[in-house]
């Protein structure tokens, strides 16, 4: 599974989402987590600038702004620490 977080520096919501993703998914050998800073990319800034953070799973947008631990676990089918 490929997880992508679109974010920018100095964004507290971005920091919260990154922390939640790492809490749930770090250690899952079948998951890659990529954090993309949109601040230097005009195309991504135009696309996601008002919605950050944006969470994508396997190329599909699944959340923006916030995601709870329960929501994230449901999105990834219960995968993550303790559920591998």
PDB file of N, CA, C and O in Angstrom:
ATOM      1  N   UNK A   1       0.848  -1.166   0.000  1.00  0.00           N
ATOM      2  CA  UNK A   1       0.000   0.000   0.000  1.00  0.00           C
ATOM      3  C   UNK A   1       0.897   1.233   0.000  1.00  0.00           C
ATOM      4  O   UNK A   1       1.915   1.276   0.692  1.00  0.00           O
ATOM      5  N   UNK A   2       0.514   2.212  -0.768  1.00  0.00           N
ATOM      6  CA  UNK A   2       1.273   3.465  -0.869  1.00  0.00           C
ATOM      7  C   UNK A   2       0.447   4.593  -0.237  1.00  0.00           C
ATOM      8  O   UNK A   2      -0.673   4.873  -0.665  1.00  0.00           O
ATOM      9  N   UNK A   3       1.013   5.227   0.778  1.00  0.00           N
ATOM     10  CA  UNK A   3       0.346   6.322   1.480  1.00  0.00           C
ATOM     11  C   UNK A   3       1.119   7.602   1.188  1.00  0.00           C
ATOM     12  O   UNK A   3       2.338   7.651   1.352  1.00  0.00           O
ATOM     13  N   UNK A   4       0.406   8.634   0.754  1.00  0.00           N
ATOM     14  CA  UNK A   4       1.028   9.920   0.433  1.00  0.00           C
ATOM     15  C   UNK A   4       0.317  11.015   1.211  1.00  0.00           C
ATOM     16  O   UNK A   4      -0.912  11.061   1.262  1.00  0.00           O
ATOM     17  N   UNK A   5       1.104  11.893   1.815  1.00  0.00           N
ATOM     18  CA  UNK A   5       0.555  13.041   2.535  1.00  0.00           C
ATOM     19  C   UNK A   5       1.080  14.300   1.849  1.00  0.00           C
ATOM     20  O   UNK A   5       2.287  14.533   1.804  1.00  0.00           O
ATOM     21  N   UNK A   6       0.168  15.106   1.316  1.00  0.00           N
ATOM     22  CA  UNK A   6       0.532  16.398   0.735  1.00  0.00           C
ATOM     23  C   UNK A   6       0.405  17.427   1.848  1.00  0.00           C
ATOM     24  O   UNK A   6      -0.633  17.524   2.503  1.00  0.00           O
ATOM     25  N   UNK A   7       1.474  18.196   2.058  1.00  0.00           N
ATOM     26  CA  UNK A   7       1.494  19.139   3.172  1.00  0.00           C
ATOM     27  C   UNK A   7       2.443  20.291   2.864  1.00  0.00           C
ATOM     28  O   UNK A   7       3.052  20.343   1.796  1.00  0.00           O
ATOM     29  N   UNK A   8       2.559  21.216   3.820  1.00  0.00           N
ATOM     30  CA  UNK A   8       3.556  22.274   3.745  1.00  0.00           C
ATOM     31  C   UNK A   8       4.111  22.543   5.138  1.00  0.00           C
ATOM     32  O   UNK A   8       3.506  22.168   6.142  1.00  0.00           O
ATOM     33  N   UNK A   9       5.256  23.190   5.186  1.00  0.00           N
ATOM     34  CA  UNK A   9       5.856  23.511   6.486  1.00  0.00           C
ATOM     35  C   UNK A   9       4.962  24.462   7.289  1.00  0.00           C
ATOM     36  O   UNK A   9       4.143  25.186   6.723  1.00  0.00           O
ATOM     37  N   UNK A  10       5.131  24.448   8.595  1.00  0.00           N
ATOM     38  CA  UNK A  10       4.408  25.343   9.503  1.00  0.00           C
ATOM     39  C   UNK A  10       2.893  25.169   9.406  1.00  0.00           C
ATOM     40  O   UNK A  10       2.142  26.141   9.488  1.00  0.00           O
ATOM     41  N   UNK A  11       2.457  23.934   9.231  1.00  0.00           N
ATOM     42  CA  UNK A  11       1.033  23.607   9.125  1.00  0.00           C
ATOM     43  C   UNK A  11       0.724  22.622  10.244  1.00  0.00           C
ATOM     44  O   UNK A  11       1.103  21.453  10.165  1.00  0.00           O
ATOM     45  N   UNK A  12       0.033  23.089  11.293  1.00  0.00           N
ATOM     46  CA  UNK A  12      -0.206  22.207  12.439  1.00  0.00           C
ATOM     47  C   UNK A  12      -1.106  21.030  12.085  1.00  0.00           C
ATOM     48  O   UNK A  12      -0.931  19.938  12.625  1.00  0.00           O
ATOM     49  N   UNK A  13      -2.063  21.233  11.189  1.00  0.00           N
ATOM     50  CA  UNK A  13      -2.910  20.113  10.764  1.00  0.00           C
ATOM     51  C   UNK A  13      -2.074  19.066  10.021  1.00  0.00           C
ATOM     52  O   UNK A  13      -2.298  17.864  10.164  1.00  0.00           O
ATOM     53  N   UNK A  14      -1.113  19.539   9.230  1.00  0.00           N
ATOM     54  CA  UNK A  14      -0.216  18.622   8.516  1.00  0.00           C
ATOM     55  C   UNK A  14       0.592  17.798   9.506  1.00  0.00           C
ATOM     56  O   UNK A  14       0.727  16.585   9.352  1.00  0.00           O
ATOM     57  N   UNK A  15       1.126  18.459  10.517  1.00  0.00           N
ATOM     58  CA  UNK A  15       1.916  17.755  11.523  1.00  0.00           C
ATOM     59  C   UNK A  15       1.072  16.714  12.252  1.00  0.00           C
ATOM     60  O   UNK A  15       1.546  15.613  12.534  1.00  0.00           O
ATOM     61  N   UNK A  16      -0.179  17.062  12.558  1.00  0.00           N
ATOM     62  CA  UNK A  16      -1.077  16.118  13.234  1.00  0.00           C
ATOM     63  C   UNK A  16      -1.355  14.901  12.355  1.00  0.00           C
ATOM     64  O   UNK A  16      -1.328  13.768  12.835  1.00  0.00           O
ATOM     65  N   UNK A  17      -1.624  15.133  11.068  1.00  0.00           N
ATOM     66  CA  UNK A  17      -1.927  14.013  10.182  1.00  0.00           C
ATOM     67  C   UNK A  17      -0.696  13.124   9.994  1.00  0.00           C
ATOM     68  O   UNK A  17      -0.810  11.899  10.013  1.00  0.00           O
ATOM     69  N   UNK A  18       0.463  13.724   9.816  1.00  0.00           N
ATOM     70  CA  UNK A  18       1.696  12.934   9.666  1.00  0.00           C
ATOM     71  C   UNK A  18       1.912  12.062  10.901  1.00  0.00           C
ATOM     72  O   UNK A  18       2.251  10.884  10.783  1.00  0.00           O
ATOM     73  N   UNK A  19       1.716  12.640  12.074  1.00  0.00           N
ATOM     74  CA  UNK A  19       1.908  11.879  13.312  1.00  0.00           C
ATOM     75  C   UNK A  19       0.931  10.710  13.381  1.00  0.00           C
ATOM     76  O   UNK A  19       1.311   9.612  13.787  1.00  0.00           O
ATOM     77  N   UNK A  20      -0.316  10.932  12.991  1.00  0.00           N
ATOM     78  CA  UNK A  20      -1.321   9.870  13.035  1.00  0.00           C
ATOM     79  C   UNK A  20      -0.975   8.761  12.047  1.00  0.00           C
ATOM     80  O   UNK A  20      -1.085   7.580  12.375  1.00  0.00           O
ATOM     81  N   UNK A  21      -0.563   9.131  10.852  1.00  0.00           N
ATOM     82  CA  UNK A  21      -0.200   8.130   9.845  1.00  0.00           C
ATOM     83  C   UNK A  21       0.975   7.293  10.337  1.00  0.00           C
ATOM     84  O   UNK A  21       0.970   6.070  10.196  1.00  0.00           O
ATOM     85  N   UNK A  22       1.976   7.941  10.909  1.00  0.00           N
ATOM     86  CA  UNK A  22       3.133   7.205  11.397  1.00  0.00           C
ATOM     87  C   UNK A  22       2.773   6.353  12.615  1.00  0.00           C
ATOM     88  O   UNK A  22       3.295   5.249  12.766  1.00  0.00           O
ATOM     89  N   UNK A  23       1.901   6.842  13.476  1.00  0.00           N
ATOM     90  CA  UNK A  23       1.459   6.063  14.634  1.00  0.00           C
ATOM     91  C   UNK A  23       0.809   4.756  14.187  1.00  0.00           C
ATOM     92  O   UNK A  23       1.089   3.692  14.740  1.00  0.00           O
ATOM     93  N   UNK A  24      -0.053   4.846  13.189  1.00  0.00           N
ATOM     94  CA  UNK A  24      -0.817   3.683  12.743  1.00  0.00           C
ATOM     95  C   UNK A  24      -0.011   2.779  11.812  1.00  0.00           C
ATOM     96  O   UNK A  24      -0.140   1.557  11.885  1.00  0.00           O
ATOM     97  N   UNK A  25       0.811   3.350  10.945  1.00  0.00           N
ATOM     98  CA  UNK A  25       1.390   2.557   9.862  1.00  0.00           C
ATOM     99  C   UNK A  25       2.885   2.302   9.933  1.00  0.00           C
ATOM    100  O   UNK A  25       3.382   1.444   9.203  1.00  0.00           O
ATOM    101  N   UNK A  26       3.627   3.009  10.780  1.00  0.00           N
ATOM    102  CA  UNK A  26       5.065   2.709  10.884  1.00  0.00           C
ATOM    103  C   UNK A  26       5.242   1.260  11.290  1.00  0.00           C
ATOM    104  O   UNK A  26       4.554   0.764  12.183  1.00  0.00           O
ATOM    105  N   UNK A  27       6.148   0.600  10.643  1.00  0.00           N
ATOM    106  CA  UNK A  27       6.418  -0.795  10.954  1.00  0.00           C
ATOM    107  C   UNK A  27       5.665  -1.771  10.074  1.00  0.00           C
ATOM    108  O   UNK A  27       5.918  -2.974  10.137  1.00  0.00           O
ATOM    109  N   UNK A  28       4.741  -1.284   9.252  1.00  0.00           N
ATOM    110  CA  UNK A  28       4.025  -2.156   8.313  1.00  0.00           C
ATOM    111  C   UNK A  28       4.916  -2.330   7.088  1.00  0.00           C
ATOM    112  O   UNK A  28       5.096  -1.398   6.305  1.00  0.00           O
ATOM    113  N   UNK A  29       5.464  -3.517   6.931  1.00  0.00           N
ATOM    114  CA  UNK A  29       6.403  -3.780   5.836  1.00  0.00           C
ATOM    115  C   UNK A  29       5.766  -3.663   4.459  1.00  0.00           C
ATOM    116  O   UNK A  29       6.477  -3.548   3.461  1.00  0.00           O
ATOM    117  N   UNK A  30       4.455  -3.691   4.388  1.00  0.00           N
ATOM    118  CA  UNK A  30       3.751  -3.633   3.101  1.00  0.00           C
ATOM    119  C   UNK A  30       3.251  -2.229   2.770  1.00  0.00           C
ATOM    120  O   UNK A  30       2.474  -2.047   1.833  1.00  0.00           O
ATOM    121  N   UNK A  31       3.696  -1.245   3.538  1.00  0.00           N
ATOM    122  CA  UNK A  31       3.230   0.127   3.344  1.00  0.00           C
ATOM    123  C   UNK A  31       4.415   1.066   3.187  1.00  0.00           C
ATOM    124  O   UNK A  31       5.374   1.016   3.956  1.00  0.00           O
ATOM    125  N   UNK A  32       4.329   1.932   2.165  1.00  0.00           N
ATOM    126  CA  UNK A  32       5.310   3.005   2.031  1.00  0.00           C
ATOM    127  C   UNK A  32       4.598   4.323   2.316  1.00  0.00           C
ATOM    128  O   UNK A  32       3.470   4.540   1.872  1.00  0.00           O
ATOM    129  N   UNK A  33       5.263   5.193   3.055  1.00  0.00           N
ATOM    130  CA  UNK A  33       4.703   6.490   3.412  1.00  0.00           C
ATOM    131  C   UNK A  33       5.571   7.560   2.773  1.00  0.00           C
ATOM    132  O   UNK A  33       6.784   7.602   2.983  1.00  0.00           O
ATOM    133  N   UNK A  34       4.938   8.423   1.992  1.00  0.00           N
ATOM    134  CA  UNK A  34       5.651   9.523   1.336  1.00  0.00           C
ATOM    135  C   UNK A  34       5.017  10.831   1.769  1.00  0.00           C
ATOM    136  O   UNK A  34       3.798  10.989   1.717  1.00  0.00           O
ATOM    137  N   UNK A  35       5.847  11.762   2.196  1.00  0.00           N
ATOM    138  CA  UNK A  35       5.392  13.103   2.564  1.00  0.00           C
ATOM    139  C   UNK A  35       5.863  14.067   1.488  1.00  0.00           C
ATOM    140  O   UNK A  35       7.060  14.170   1.221  1.00  0.00           O
ATOM    141  N   UNK A  36       4.931  14.770   0.872  1.00  0.00           N
ATOM    142  CA  UNK A  36       5.262  15.682  -0.219  1.00  0.00           C
ATOM    143  C   UNK A  36       4.966  17.117   0.206  1.00  0.00           C
ATOM    144  O   UNK A  36       3.834  17.455   0.551  1.00  0.00           O
ATOM    145  N   UNK A  37       5.999  17.951   0.176  1.00  0.00           N
ATOM    146  CA  UNK A  37       5.885  19.378   0.482  1.00  0.00           C
ATOM    147  C   UNK A  37       5.411  20.086  -0.785  1.00  0.00           C
ATOM    148  O   UNK A  37       6.123  20.113  -1.789  1.00  0.00           O
ATOM    149  N   UNK A  38       4.209  20.658  -0.736  1.00  0.00           N
ATOM    150  CA  UNK A  38       3.647  21.308  -1.922  1.00  0.00           C
ATOM    151  C   UNK A  38       4.092  22.750  -2.073  1.00  0.00           C
ATOM    152  O   UNK A  38       3.816  23.372  -3.099  1.00  0.00           O
ATOM    153  N   UNK A  39       4.773  23.297  -1.078  1.00  0.00           N
ATOM    154  CA  UNK A  39       5.051  24.737  -1.064  1.00  0.00           C
ATOM    155  C   UNK A  39       5.935  25.215  -2.211  1.00  0.00           C
ATOM    156  O   UNK A  39       5.874  26.391  -2.570  1.00  0.00           O
ATOM    157  N   UNK A  40       6.754  24.344  -2.796  1.00  0.00           N
ATOM    158  CA  UNK A  40       7.636  24.758  -3.892  1.00  0.00           C
ATOM    159  C   UNK A  40       7.178  24.243  -5.252  1.00  0.00           C
ATOM    160  O   UNK A  40       7.919  24.330  -6.231  1.00  0.00           O
ATOM    161  N   UNK A  41       5.961  23.708  -5.317  1.00  0.00           N
ATOM    162  CA  UNK A  41       5.459  23.147  -6.565  1.00  0.00           C
ATOM    163  C   UNK A  41       4.143  23.844  -6.902  1.00  0.00           C
ATOM    164  O   UNK A  41       3.123  23.586  -6.263  1.00  0.00           O
ATOM    165  N   UNK A  42       4.161  24.720  -7.897  1.00  0.00           N
ATOM    166  CA  UNK A  42       2.978  25.524  -8.212  1.00  0.00           C
ATOM    167  C   UNK A  42       1.770  24.680  -8.607  1.00  0.00           C
ATOM    168  O   UNK A  42       0.639  25.039  -8.282  1.00  0.00           O
ATOM    169  N   UNK A  43       1.988  23.580  -9.291  1.00  0.00           N
ATOM    170  CA  UNK A  43       0.884  22.710  -9.700  1.00  0.00           C
ATOM    171  C   UNK A  43       0.223  22.084  -8.470  1.00  0.00           C
ATOM    172  O   UNK A  43      -1.000  22.102  -8.338  1.00  0.00           O
ATOM    173  N   UNK A  44       1.046  21.527  -7.568  1.00  0.00           N
ATOM    174  CA  UNK A  44       0.499  20.914  -6.359  1.00  0.00           C
ATOM    175  C   UNK A  44      -0.090  21.959  -5.419  1.00  0.00           C
ATOM    176  O   UNK A  44      -1.104  21.706  -4.769  1.00  0.00           O
ATOM    177  N   UNK A  45       0.534  23.120  -5.342  1.00  0.00           N
ATOM    178  CA  UNK A  45       0.012  24.204  -4.507  1.00  0.00           C
ATOM    179  C   UNK A  45      -1.359  24.646  -4.992  1.00  0.00           C
ATOM    180  O   UNK A  45      -2.253  24.907  -4.187  1.00  0.00           O
ATOM    181  N   UNK A  46      -1.525  24.731  -6.306  1.00  0.00           N
ATOM    182  CA  UNK A  46      -2.819  25.100  -6.877  1.00  0.00           C
ATOM    183  C   UNK A  46      -3.859  24.004  -6.623  1.00  0.00           C
ATOM    184  O   UNK A  46      -5.015  24.302  -6.321  1.00  0.00           O
ATOM    185  N   UNK A  47      -3.454  22.753  -6.743  1.00  0.00           N
ATOM    186  CA  UNK A  47      -4.370  21.623  -6.591  1.00  0.00           C
ATOM    187  C   UNK A  47      -4.781  21.390  -5.140  1.00  0.00           C
ATOM    188  O   UNK A  47      -5.954  21.140  -4.864  1.00  0.00           O
ATOM    189  N   UNK A  48      -3.819  21.470  -4.202  1.00  0.00           N
ATOM    190  CA  UNK A  48      -4.077  21.075  -2.821  1.00  0.00           C
ATOM    191  C   UNK A  48      -3.938  22.196  -1.793  1.00  0.00           C
ATOM    192  O   UNK A  48      -4.179  21.973  -0.606  1.00  0.00           O
ATOM    193  N   UNK A  49      -3.557  23.389  -2.224  1.00  0.00           N
ATOM    194  CA  UNK A  49      -3.228  24.469  -1.301  1.00  0.00           C
ATOM    195  C   UNK A  49      -4.275  24.799  -0.271  1.00  0.00           C
ATOM    196  O   UNK A  49      -3.927  25.145   0.858  1.00  0.00           O
ATOM    197  N   UNK A  50      -5.555  24.707  -0.614  1.00  0.00           N
ATOM    198  CA  UNK A  50      -6.626  25.043   0.319  1.00  0.00           C
ATOM    199  C   UNK A  50      -7.151  23.833   1.076  1.00  0.00           C
ATOM    200  O   UNK A  50      -8.035  23.968   1.922  1.00  0.00           O
ATOM    201  N   UNK A  51      -6.620  22.658   0.783  1.00  0.00           N
ATOM    202  CA  UNK A  51      -7.137  21.430   1.398  1.00  0.00           C
ATOM    203  C   UNK A  51      -6.137  20.738   2.308  1.00  0.00           C
ATOM    204  O   UNK A  51      -6.489  19.737   2.933  1.00  0.00           O
ATOM    205  N   UNK A  52      -4.919  21.221   2.410  1.00  0.00           N
ATOM    206  CA  UNK A  52      -3.886  20.469   3.118  1.00  0.00           C
ATOM    207  C   UNK A  52      -4.204  20.337   4.596  1.00  0.00           C
ATOM    208  O   UNK A  52      -4.844  21.208   5.185  1.00  0.00           O
ATOM    209  N   UNK A  53      -3.761  19.263   5.178  1.00  0.00           N
ATOM    210  CA  UNK A  53      -3.100  18.144   4.545  1.00  0.00           C
ATOM    211  C   UNK A  53      -4.086  17.270   3.775  1.00  0.00           C
ATOM    212  O   UNK A  53      -5.263  17.179   4.124  1.00  0.00           O
ATOM    213  N   UNK A  54      -3.590  16.640   2.738  1.00  0.00           N
ATOM    214  CA  UNK A  54      -4.384  15.700   1.946  1.00  0.00           C
ATOM    215  C   UNK A  54      -3.728  14.332   2.078  1.00  0.00           C
ATOM    216  O   UNK A  54      -2.517  14.186   1.912  1.00  0.00           O
ATOM    217  N   UNK A  55      -4.551  13.338   2.378  1.00  0.00           N
ATOM    218  CA  UNK A  55      -4.068  11.969   2.532  1.00  0.00           C
ATOM    219  C   UNK A  55      -4.559  11.132   1.368  1.00  0.00           C
ATOM    220  O   UNK A  55      -5.753  11.070   1.078  1.00  0.00           O
ATOM    221  N   UNK A  56      -3.602  10.487   0.706  1.00  0.00           N
ATOM    222  CA  UNK A  56      -3.909   9.608  -0.422  1.00  0.00           C
ATOM    223  C   UNK A  56      -3.479   8.194  -0.056  1.00  0.00           C
ATOM    224  O   UNK A  56      -2.433   7.991   0.560  1.00  0.00           O
ATOM    225  N   UNK A  57      -4.290   7.228  -0.438  1.00  0.00           N
ATOM    226  CA  UNK A  57      -3.915   5.828  -0.298  1.00  0.00           C
ATOM    227  C   UNK A  57      -4.018   5.201  -1.672  1.00  0.00           C
ATOM    228  O   UNK A  57      -5.089   5.172  -2.278  1.00  0.00           O
ATOM    229  N   UNK A  58      -2.893   4.701  -2.156  1.00  0.00           N
ATOM    230  CA  UNK A  58      -2.801   4.101  -3.489  1.00  0.00           C
ATOM    231  C   UNK A  58      -3.383   5.015  -4.562  1.00  0.00           C
ATOM    232  O   UNK A  58      -4.078   4.562  -5.472  1.00  0.00           O
ATOM    233  N   UNK A  59      -3.084   6.323  -4.439  1.00  0.00           N
ATOM    234  CA  UNK A  59      -3.472   7.296  -5.456  1.00  0.00           C
ATOM    235  C   UNK A  59      -4.879   7.845  -5.337  1.00  0.00           C
ATOM    236  O   UNK A  59      -5.294   8.645  -6.175  1.00  0.00           O
ATOM    237  N   UNK A  60      -5.624   7.440  -4.319  1.00  0.00           N
ATOM    238  CA  UNK A  60      -6.994   7.923  -4.124  1.00  0.00           C
ATOM    239  C   UNK A  60      -7.049   8.807  -2.886  1.00  0.00           C
ATOM    240  O   UNK A  60      -6.584   8.422  -1.813  1.00  0.00           O
ATOM    241  N   UNK A  61      -7.632  10.012  -3.049  1.00  0.00           N
ATOM    242  CA  UNK A  61      -7.768  10.908  -1.905  1.00  0.00           C
ATOM    243  C   UNK A  61      -8.773  10.309  -0.928  1.00  0.00           C
ATOM    244  O   UNK A  61      -9.920  10.040  -1.286  1.00  0.00           O
ATOM    245  N   UNK A  62      -8.324  10.102   0.321  1.00  0.00           N
ATOM    246  CA  UNK A  62      -9.192   9.491   1.327  1.00  0.00           C
ATOM    247  C   UNK A  62      -9.507  10.437   2.481  1.00  0.00           C
ATOM    248  O   UNK A  62     -10.450  10.192   3.233  1.00  0.00           O
ATOM    249  N   UNK A  63      -8.733  11.514   2.637  1.00  0.00           N
ATOM    250  CA  UNK A  63      -8.990  12.459   3.726  1.00  0.00           C
ATOM    251  C   UNK A  63      -8.292  13.778   3.441  1.00  0.00           C
ATOM    252  O   UNK A  63      -7.311  13.849   2.701  1.00  0.00           O
ATOM    253  N   UNK A  64      -8.836  14.816   4.056  1.00  0.00           N
ATOM    254  CA  UNK A  64      -8.169  16.114   4.059  1.00  0.00           C
ATOM    255  C   UNK A  64      -8.424  16.751   5.423  1.00  0.00           C
ATOM    256  O   UNK A  64      -9.399  16.423   6.098  1.00  0.00           O
ATOM    257  N   UNK A  65      -7.556  17.645   5.811  1.00  0.00           N
ATOM    258  CA  UNK A  65      -7.585  18.358   7.084  1.00  0.00           C
ATOM    259  C   UNK A  65      -7.259  17.468   8.281  1.00  0.00           C
ATOM    260  O   UNK A  65      -6.226  17.663   8.921  1.00  0.00           O
ATOM    261  N   UNK A  66      -8.116  16.495   8.598  1.00  0.00           N
ATOM    262  CA  UNK A  66      -7.905  15.652   9.784  1.00  0.00           C
ATOM    263  C   UNK A  66      -8.335  14.225   9.503  1.00  0.00           C
ATOM    264  O   UNK A  66      -9.189  13.966   8.656  1.00  0.00           O
ATOM    265  N   UNK A  67      -7.715  13.295  10.246  1.00  0.00           N
ATOM    266  CA  UNK A  67      -8.131  11.894  10.211  1.00  0.00           C
ATOM    267  C   UNK A  67      -7.885  11.330  11.609  1.00  0.00           C
ATOM    268  O   UNK A  67      -6.822  11.539  12.194  1.00  0.00           O
ATOM    269  N   UNK A  68      -8.868  10.620  12.131  1.00  0.00           N
ATOM    270  CA  UNK A  68      -8.702  10.006  13.447  1.00  0.00           C
ATOM    271  C   UNK A  68      -8.025   8.649  13.293  1.00  0.00           C
ATOM    272  O   UNK A  68      -7.937   8.103  12.194  1.00  0.00           O
ATOM    273  N   UNK A  69      -7.556   8.123  14.403  1.00  0.00           N
ATOM    274  CA  UNK A  69      -6.928   6.805  14.374  1.00  0.00           C
ATOM    275  C   UNK A  69      -7.918   5.752  13.885  1.00  0.00           C
ATOM    276  O   UNK A  69      -7.573   4.906  13.060  1.00  0.00           O
ATOM    277  N   UNK A  70      -9.144   5.804  14.392  1.00  0.00           N
ATOM    278  CA  UNK A  70     -10.162   4.822  13.981  1.00  0.00           C
ATOM    279  C   UNK A  70     -10.477   4.931  12.495  1.00  0.00           C
ATOM    280  O   UNK A  70     -10.605   3.916  11.811  1.00  0.00           O
ATOM    281  N   UNK A  71     -10.602   6.169  11.986  1.00  0.00           N
ATOM    282  CA  UNK A  71     -10.876   6.360  10.565  1.00  0.00           C
ATOM    283  C   UNK A  71      -9.734   5.816   9.716  1.00  0.00           C
ATOM    284  O   UNK A  71      -9.966   5.142   8.712  1.00  0.00           O
ATOM    285  N   UNK A  72      -8.509   6.110  10.118  1.00  0.00           N
ATOM    286  CA  UNK A  72      -7.352   5.655   9.346  1.00  0.00           C
ATOM    287  C   UNK A  72      -7.257   4.135   9.362  1.00  0.00           C
ATOM    288  O   UNK A  72      -6.997   3.519   8.329  1.00  0.00           O
ATOM    289  N   UNK A  73      -7.464   3.532  10.517  1.00  0.00           N
ATOM    290  CA  UNK A  73      -7.431   2.062  10.587  1.00  0.00           C
ATOM    291  C   UNK A  73      -8.503   1.443   9.698  1.00  0.00           C
ATOM    292  O   UNK A  73      -8.266   0.422   9.052  1.00  0.00           O
ATOM    293  N   UNK A  74      -9.670   2.054   9.665  1.00  0.00           N
ATOM    294  CA  UNK A  74     -10.739   1.536   8.793  1.00  0.00           C
ATOM    295  C   UNK A  74     -10.334   1.689   7.324  1.00  0.00           C
ATOM    296  O   UNK A  74     -10.566   0.781   6.526  1.00  0.00           O
ATOM    297  N   UNK A  75      -9.737   2.818   6.960  1.00  0.00           N
ATOM    298  CA  UNK A  75      -9.316   3.053   5.580  1.00  0.00           C
ATOM    299  C   UNK A  75      -8.296   2.033   5.096  1.00  0.00           C
ATOM    300  O   UNK A  75      -8.311   1.623   3.935  1.00  0.00           O
ATOM    301  N   UNK A  76      -7.409   1.628   6.003  1.00  0.00           N
ATOM    302  CA  UNK A  76      -6.362   0.694   5.607  1.00  0.00           C
ATOM    303  C   UNK A  76      -6.716  -0.743   5.963  1.00  0.00           C
ATOM    304  O   UNK A  76      -5.862  -1.629   5.919  1.00  0.00           O
ATOM    305  N   UNK A  77      -7.952  -0.967   6.307  1.00  0.00           N
ATOM    306  CA  UNK A  77      -8.413  -2.324   6.554  1.00  0.00           C
ATOM    307  C   UNK A  77      -7.851  -2.953   7.813  1.00  0.00           C
ATOM    308  O   UNK A  77      -7.623  -4.162   7.862  1.00  0.00           O
ATOM    309  N   UNK A  78      -7.622  -2.121   8.849  1.00  0.00           N
ATOM    310  CA  UNK A  78      -7.138  -2.665  10.105  1.00  0.00           C
ATOM    311  C   UNK A  78      -5.655  -2.908  10.148  1.00  0.00           C
ATOM    312  O   UNK A  78      -5.139  -3.412  11.145  1.00  0.00           O
ATOM    313  N   UNK A  79      -4.942  -2.553   9.065  1.00  0.00           N
ATOM    314  CA  UNK A  79      -3.480  -2.736   9.071  1.00  0.00           C
ATOM    315  C   UNK A  79      -2.852  -1.719   9.989  1.00  0.00           C
ATOM    316  O   UNK A  79      -3.485  -0.732  10.364  1.00  0.00           O
ATOM    317  N   UNK A  80      -1.637  -1.951  10.343  1.00  0.00           N
ATOM    318  CA  UNK A  80      -0.901  -1.028  11.187  1.00  0.00           C
ATOM    319  C   UNK A  80      -0.398  -1.728  12.423  1.00  0.00           C
ATOM    320  O   UNK A  80      -0.600  -2.932  12.580  1.00  0.00           O
ATOM    321  N   UNK A  81       0.248  -1.002  13.297  1.00  0.00           N
ATOM    322  CA  UNK A  81       0.848  -1.586  14.486  1.00  0.00           C
ATOM    323  C   UNK A  81      -0.168  -2.416  15.245  1.00  0.00           C
ATOM    324  O   UNK A  81      -1.286  -1.975  15.511  1.00  0.00           O
ATOM    325  N   UNK A  82       0.234  -3.596  15.580  1.00  0.00           N
ATOM    326  CA  UNK A  82      -0.631  -4.473  16.344  1.00  0.00           C
ATOM    327  C   UNK A  82      -1.660  -5.210  15.512  1.00  0.00           C
ATOM    328  O   UNK A  82      -2.352  -6.084  16.034  1.00  0.00           O
ATOM    329  N   UNK A  83      -1.782  -4.890  14.247  1.00  0.00           N
ATOM    330  CA  UNK A  83      -2.764  -5.514  13.383  1.00  0.00           C
ATOM    331  C   UNK A  83      -2.154  -6.051  12.104  1.00  0.00           C
ATOM    332  O   UNK A  83      -2.865  -6.231  11.115  1.00  0.00           O
ATOM    333  N   UNK A  84      -0.878  -6.308  12.097  1.00  0.00           N
ATOM    334  CA  UNK A  84      -0.206  -6.755  10.884  1.00  0.00           C
ATOM    335  C   UNK A  84      -0.448  -8.234  10.648  1.00  0.00           C
ATOM    336  O   UNK A  84       0.043  -8.792   9.667  1.00  0.00           O
TER     337      UNK A  84
END
